[in-house]
Amino acid sequence: MSEVCRTNLPSKTFKKPYKKSTNGCTSCKVRKVKCDETRPSCLQCQKRFADADCCNYEVKPLKAKRAQKNPTTTEMNIHIVAHPASLTSASLVELRLMHHFTKSTCNQTSATLSTPLPWTSIWELDIPQIAFTSDLVLNALFALSALDLSSRCPEDSAMAVASKTYFHKTVVNHRQLVERDDDTYAVPVLLTAVLIAHYTWLSAHLDTMPLSQTFYATKNTFHMCEGIIALTESKPSLIQYKYPRSAPKSYQSSPIKHGEFFQSAVDDLDMLFSEMDDLKNSNHAKTYTVVRNELIGIYHMIALDLTPFVLLEQKIVQFLHSVPRDFVDLAQSNDPPAMALWLRNIVLLELFEKSSTWWIQGSGLCRTGTRAAYSIRSLMPEEHLWTTDWPMKIVNREITLGGSP
């Protein structure tokens, strides 16, 4: 009987021996992808723009002897230390970006390129809070934060890659939601549009951008801000973000603190209108006069020193939204008088060296006032280069709010 049973047993099959590697990095194990085990950083982690320490390779614990059933306390501790809880490389980058954004925007009287006073909480409250429930806003926040970090630390190529990656993802998803026109997503769509506008503004002033292109790239920001204003005026759910059309507060009776700067600025405008015939005799003379008065108003606000830097910066970057539309068209068509007047506005950002509003001023290699000034100067015809002399004195710190440096 036993012989019959043995003959009916199925024959054993043998699989080709294969030993699966367990030496991959912790990040790849969490993501369940194959790791090439390159050290200090595997190729998978390098593709995800992580730093060299992201892989967190495990240190294998010493193997206990088979006969020993109860490991000692020391061996248990070794095992615990060898398997620490770890975040993925992408999570570490995102934590860094969120920390930078919230820390650098905290306790600011916030401003944006397209909207004034009602948005005092947008950067330190609205955007971070909504980012926790909206991937759209979150990716836009990451993109802008990474762009600023890459400007501050140009040697950190990971931040430049992260910035472009998150920005591309943001633009694709934002376009899809805009096309849906769903009021449910009105606030995330609006806040993302604001972040995209500021990203475009800052990236246009990077030192890697050719000077001849910087001025043209700022036009895109202007049109984006027009779209933001139109969106806030068309959606009842965005009433708290609506652009106010009220006139700025007047301080005519207040004493001027920075009198030397104010006198220098007004004298420069007088000389410009005296020497540049197009400002007086062209078909756009009335428009130029309106712009001149707008500039004098900004000069006066700065000279009084009664308005916080961030609100003055806001007034400066909203300049094109405060002047006649035909002036904007003239500036965008490289009209020398219009460029000369626009230059006298945007260069004022360089007066606020202590400002920390990097989403307007830029940082590191991305100083918007300086880059804009050099860009406009590079486009100015040679016979009109003299019109850039006074603004360039601000860039070169020959004119400051404290007088001569």
DOTIBA-502712 format. One record per residue (C-alpha): x negated, y negated, z; residue number from 1; residue in one letter. Coordinates in steps of 0.05 Angstrom, whole numbers, plus 5000, padded with zeros to 4 digits. Example, Ala and Ser with C-alpha at 12.3 -4.5 7.8 and 13.67 -1.06 7.14 Angstrom:
2
      X      Y      Z   pos   code
   4754   5090   5156     1      A
   4727   5021   5143     2      S
END
This chain:
405
      X      Y      Z   pos   code
   5000   5000   5000     1      M
   4944   4952   5017     2      S
   4911   4966   4950     3      E
   4974   4947   4913     4      V
   4981   4883   4952     5      C
   4909   4864   4937     6      R
   4919   4874   4862     7      T
   4981   4829   4860     8      N
   4947   4770   4893     9      L
   4935   4712   4846    10      P
   4863   4698   4830    11      S
   4832   4637   4862    12      K
   4817   4576   4820    13      T
   4759   4530   4834    14      F
   4760   4456   4820    15      K
   4698   4420   4798    16      K
   4667   4391   4861    17      P
   4677   4315   4866    18      Y
   4658   4272   4923    19      K
   4696   4206   4926    20      K
   4654   4148   4949    21      S
   4678   4115   5013    22      T
   4623   4062   5014    23      N
   4661   4007   4978    24      G
   4671   3939   5010    25      C
   4728   3926   5058    26      T
   4760   3875   5011    27      S
   4766   3925   4953    28      C
   4794   3978   5000    29      K
   4848   3931   5024    30      V
   4866   3912   4952    31      R
   4860   3986   4931    32      K
   4814   3973   4872    33      V
   4750   4009   4852    34      K
   4688   3976   4881    35      C
   4621   3980   4845    36      D
   4587   3973   4914    37      E
   4541   3917   4891    38      T
   4511   3880   4950    39      R
   4516   3829   4979    40      P
   4578   3815   4937    41      S
   4612   3865   4891    42      C
   4635   3846   4821    43      L
   4709   3850   4841    44      Q
   4698   3797   4895    45      C
   4655   3754   4850    46      Q
   4713   3752   4800    47      K
   4757   3726   4856    48      R
   4710   3667   4869    49      F
   4692   3690   4940    50      A
   4627   3676   4976    51      D
   4570   3725   4984    52      A
   4594   3748   5053    53      D
   4665   3765   5032    54      C
   4654   3839   5020    55      C
   4642   3857   5093    56      N
   4612   3925   5079    57      Y
   4627   3974   5134    58      E
   4573   4001   5178    59      V
   4586   4076   5184    60      K
   4589   4102   5255    61      P
   4543   4157   5276    62      L
   4574   4226   5264    63      K
   4590   4262   5328    64      A
   4569   4334   5336    65      K
   4623   4385   5321    66      R
   4617   4418   5389    67      A
   4630   4353   5424    68      Q
   4706   4344   5428    69      K
   4707   4284   5474    70      N
   4665   4227   5448    71      P
   4631   4183   5498    72      T
   4651   4112   5511    73      T
   4590   4086   5475    74      T
   4606   4124   5411    75      E
   4678   4100   5414    76      M
   4653   4028   5419    77      N
   4608   4039   5359    78      I
   4668   4063   5318    79      H
   4710   4003   5338    80      I
   4655   3953   5320    81      V
   4643   3988   5253    82      A
   4714   3976   5230    83      H
   4732   3903   5245    84      P
   4798   3874   5222    85      A
   4782   3833   5160    86      S
   4817   3786   5110    87      L
   4811   3793   5036    88      T
   4763   3747   5000    89      S
   4820   3709   4968    90      A
   4853   3698   5036    91      S
   4788   3669   5063    92      L
   4784   3620   5006    93      V
   4857   3600   5015    94      E
   4848   3590   5090    95      L
   4789   3545   5076    96      R
   4829   3504   5025    97      L
   4889   3497   5071    98      M
   4845   3477   5129    99      H
   4809   3424   5088   100      H
   4875   3395   5062   101      F
   4910   3391   5129   102      T
   4849   3365   5166   103      K
   4832   3311   5115   104      S
   4903   3285   5107   105      T
   4921   3286   5180   106      C
   4937   3218   5214   107      N
   4937   3181   5148   108      Q
   4988   3129   5128   109      T
   4998   3167   5064   110      S
   5007   3140   4994   111      A
   5014   3169   4925   112      T
   4998   3145   4855   113      L
   5071   3135   4838   114      S
   5110   3119   4901   115      T
   5101   3071   4959   116      P
   5123   3063   5031   117      L
   5179   3116   5040   118      P
   5128   3170   5028   119      W
   5089   3157   5091   120      T
   5093   3230   5113   121      S
   5086   3266   5046   122      I
   5013   3287   5052   123      W
   5008   3307   5125   124      E
   5079   3334   5134   125      L
   5121   3347   5072   126      D
   5070   3381   5027   127      I
   5039   3427   5079   128      P
   5107   3447   5109   129      Q
   5140   3462   5042   130      I
   5077   3499   5019   131      A
   5092   3553   5071   132      F
   5157   3569   5036   133      T
   5140   3552   4964   134      S
   5084   3586   4925   135      D
   5090   3531   4873   136      L
   5071   3476   4922   137      V
   5020   3522   4956   138      L
   4982   3535   4892   139      N
   4982   3461   4875   140      A
   4956   3445   4944   141      L
   4901   3496   4936   142      F
   4882   3468   4867   143      A
   4876   3396   4892   144      L
   4839   3416   4956   145      S
   4789   3459   4916   146      A
   4778   3401   4867   147      L
   4759   3355   4925   148      D
   4713   3407   4956   149      L
   4678   3419   4890   150      S
   4666   3343   4885   151      S
   4637   3341   4955   152      R
   4595   3405   4945   153      C
   4579   3410   4870   154      P
   4532   3468   4884   155      E
   4591   3510   4907   156      D
   4613   3537   4839   157      S
   4666   3580   4873   158      A
   4708   3518   4889   159      M
   4706   3494   4817   160      A
   4731   3562   4793   161      V
   4784   3564   4847   162      A
   4808   3495   4828   163      S
   4818   3512   4755   164      K
   4850   3579   4772   165      T
   4902   3552   4819   166      Y
   4915   3492   4774   167      F
   4929   3536   4714   168      H
   4977   3578   4755   169      K
   5011   3516   4781   170      T
   5022   3485   4713   171      V
   5052   3549   4684   172      V
   5100   3560   4742   173      N
   5118   3486   4747   174      H
   5137   3483   4673   175      R
   5183   3543   4682   176      Q
   5220   3512   4741   177      L
   5226   3444   4707   178      V
   5260   3478   4647   179      E
   5309   3512   4694   180      R
   5331   3445   4723   181      D
   5356   3477   4787   182      D
   5371   3428   4844   183      D
   5352   3483   4893   184      T
   5279   3473   4874   185      Y
   5282   3397   4865   186      A
   5236   3380   4924   187      V
   5183   3433   4908   188      P
   5184   3412   4835   189      V
   5176   3338   4855   190      L
   5120   3350   4905   191      L
   5083   3395   4856   192      T
   5089   3340   4803   193      A
   5057   3292   4852   194      V
   5000   3340   4865   195      L
   4990   3353   4791   196      I
   4988   3277   4778   197      A
   4934   3268   4831   198      H
   4895   3328   4804   199      Y
   4896   3297   4735   200      T
   4876   3229   4763   201      W
   4816   3257   4801   202      L
   4792   3305   4748   203      S
   4793   3248   4697   204      A
   4741   3212   4739   205      H
   4693   3270   4751   206      L
   4622   3256   4729   207      D
   4627   3315   4682   208      T
   4680   3278   4642   209      M
   4651   3235   4585   210      P
   4659   3161   4601   211      L
   4695   3150   4535   212      S
   4748   3201   4556   213      Q
   4759   3178   4627   214      T
   4800   3117   4608   215      F
   4843   3157   4560   216      Y
   4854   3212   4611   217      A
   4883   3162   4661   218      T
   4939   3148   4611   219      K
   4964   3218   4624   220      N
   4969   3202   4698   221      T
   5010   3140   4683   222      F
   5060   3179   4642   223      H
   5064   3233   4696   224      M
   5080   3181   4748   225      C
   5134   3152   4703   226      E
   5165   3222   4701   227      G
   5161   3227   4777   228      I
   5197   3161   4785   229      I
   5250   3182   4735   230      A
   5260   3248   4772   231      L
   5270   3214   4839   232      T
   5321   3167   4809   233      E
   5361   3222   4774   234      S
   5368   3272   4831   235      K
   5412   3256   4891   236      P
   5374   3309   4931   237      S
   5311   3267   4924   238      L
   5340   3203   4951   239      I
   5288   3201   5007   240      Q
   5233   3197   4955   241      Y
   5265   3144   4912   242      K
   5219   3089   4887   243      Y
   5239   3022   4920   244      P
   5241   2961   4874   245      R
   5234   2909   4929   246      S
   5182   2854   4926   247      A
   5119   2859   4971   248      P
   5120   2823   5038   249      K
   5094   2752   5036   250      S
   5039   2726   5082   251      Y
   5032   2656   5052   252      Q
   5025   2622   5120   253      S
   4973   2671   5147   254      S
   4899   2650   5149   255      P
   4853   2683   5098   256      I
   4799   2727   5130   257      K
   4759   2743   5067   258      H
   4758   2673   5037   259      G
   4692   2682   5001   260      E
   4718   2743   4963   261      F
   4785   2710   4947   262      F
   4752   2647   4920   263      Q
   4704   2688   4878   264      S
   4761   2730   4849   265      A
   4805   2670   4832   266      V
   4746   2632   4801   267      D
   4731   2693   4758   268      D
   4803   2695   4732   269      L
   4801   2620   4717   270      D
   4736   2629   4678   271      M
   4764   2690   4641   272      L
   4827   2653   4618   273      F
   4785   2592   4600   274      S
   4734   2628   4558   275      E
   4776   2684   4526   276      M
   4820   2652   4473   277      D
   4864   2713   4464   278      D
   4890   2706   4535   279      L
   4918   2636   4519   280      K
   4935   2636   4445   281      N
   4959   2706   4427   282      S
   5031   2729   4422   283      N
   5021   2764   4489   284      H
   4999   2701   4527   285      A
   5060   2704   4573   286      K
   5047   2777   4589   287      T
   4975   2762   4607   288      Y
   4998   2706   4653   289      T
   5046   2752   4690   290      V
   4989   2802   4699   291      V
   4943   2747   4724   292      R
   4994   2728   4777   293      N
   5000   2801   4798   294      E
   4925   2805   4806   295      L
   4923   2742   4848   296      I
   4976   2772   4892   297      G
   4933   2834   4904   298      I
   4871   2791   4916   299      Y
   4911   2752   4968   300      H
   4934   2815   5004   301      M
   4863   2840   5007   302      I
   4835   2773   5031   303      A
   4887   2767   5087   304      L
   4865   2835   5115   305      D
   4935   2847   5146   306      L
   4952   2909   5105   307      T
   4922   2979   5118   308      P
   4871   3002   5066   309      F
   4915   3060   5044   310      V
   4973   3013   5026   311      L
   4926   2966   4988   312      L
   4899   3026   4950   313      E
   4971   3045   4935   314      Q
   4985   2975   4908   315      K
   4923   2979   4863   316      I
   4939   3047   4832   317      V
   5011   3026   4821   318      Q
   4988   2965   4782   319      F
   5011   2990   4714   320      L
   5080   3004   4743   321      H
   5085   2932   4768   322      S
   5068   2895   4704   323      V
   5106   2887   4638   324      P
   5108   2950   4595   325      R
   5077   2914   4535   326      D
   5015   2902   4577   327      F
   5009   2978   4588   328      V
   5015   2989   4514   329      D
   4961   2937   4501   330      L
   4914   2969   4551   331      A
   4925   3038   4522   332      Q
   4909   3012   4453   333      S
   4841   2985   4478   334      N
   4861   2912   4473   335      D
   4800   2874   4502   336      P
   4839   2823   4543   337      P
   4884   2877   4572   338      A
   4825   2921   4589   339      M
   4789   2863   4622   340      A
   4849   2849   4667   341      L
   4861   2923   4682   342      W
   4788   2930   4701   343      L
   4794   2874   4751   344      R
   4849   2914   4785   345      N
   4822   2984   4787   346      I
   4752   2964   4810   347      V
   4783   2937   4874   348      L
   4784   3008   4900   349      L
   4709   3003   4911   350      E
   4720   2949   4964   351      L
   4747   3002   5012   352      F
   4684   3043   5025   353      E
   4710   3068   5092   354      K
   4775   3095   5063   355      S
   4787   3170   5070   356      S
   4845   3176   5021   357      T
   4806   3222   4975   358      W
   4869   3239   4934   359      W
   4866   3167   4908   360      I
   4793   3145   4917   361      Q
   4761   3211   4901   362      G
   4698   3235   4937   363      S
   4627   3256   4924   364      G
   4616   3256   4849   365      L
   4687   3233   4836   366      C
   4693   3160   4857   367      R
   4751   3135   4816   368      T
   4737   3060   4820   369      G
   4666   3066   4796   370      T
   4679   3117   4741   371      R
   4738   3077   4715   372      A
   4697   3013   4713   373      A
   4640   3046   4673   374      Y
   4691   3079   4627   375      S
   4726   3013   4610   376      I
   4659   2979   4601   377      R
   4637   3033   4552   378      S
   4699   3019   4509   379      L
   4693   2943   4510   380      M
   4669   2912   4444   381      P
   4599   2882   4450   382      E
   4624   2811   4441   383      E
   4669   2820   4502   384      H
   4621   2855   4548   385      L
   4612   2791   4588   386      W
   4684   2801   4614   387      T
   4660   2860   4655   388      T
   4606   2822   4693   389      D
   4647   2803   4754   390      W
   4679   2873   4764   391      P
   4611   2906   4757   392      M
   4586   2863   4815   393      K
   4637   2899   4859   394      I
   4612   2966   4834   395      V
   4540   2946   4848   396      N
   4559   2920   4918   397      R
   4540   2848   4900   398      E
   4611   2828   4919   399      I
   4641   2858   4983   400      T
   4695   2839   5032   401      L
   4640   2816   5079   402      G
   4609   2770   5028   403      G
   4541   2785   5000   404      S
   4514   2854   5023   405      P
END
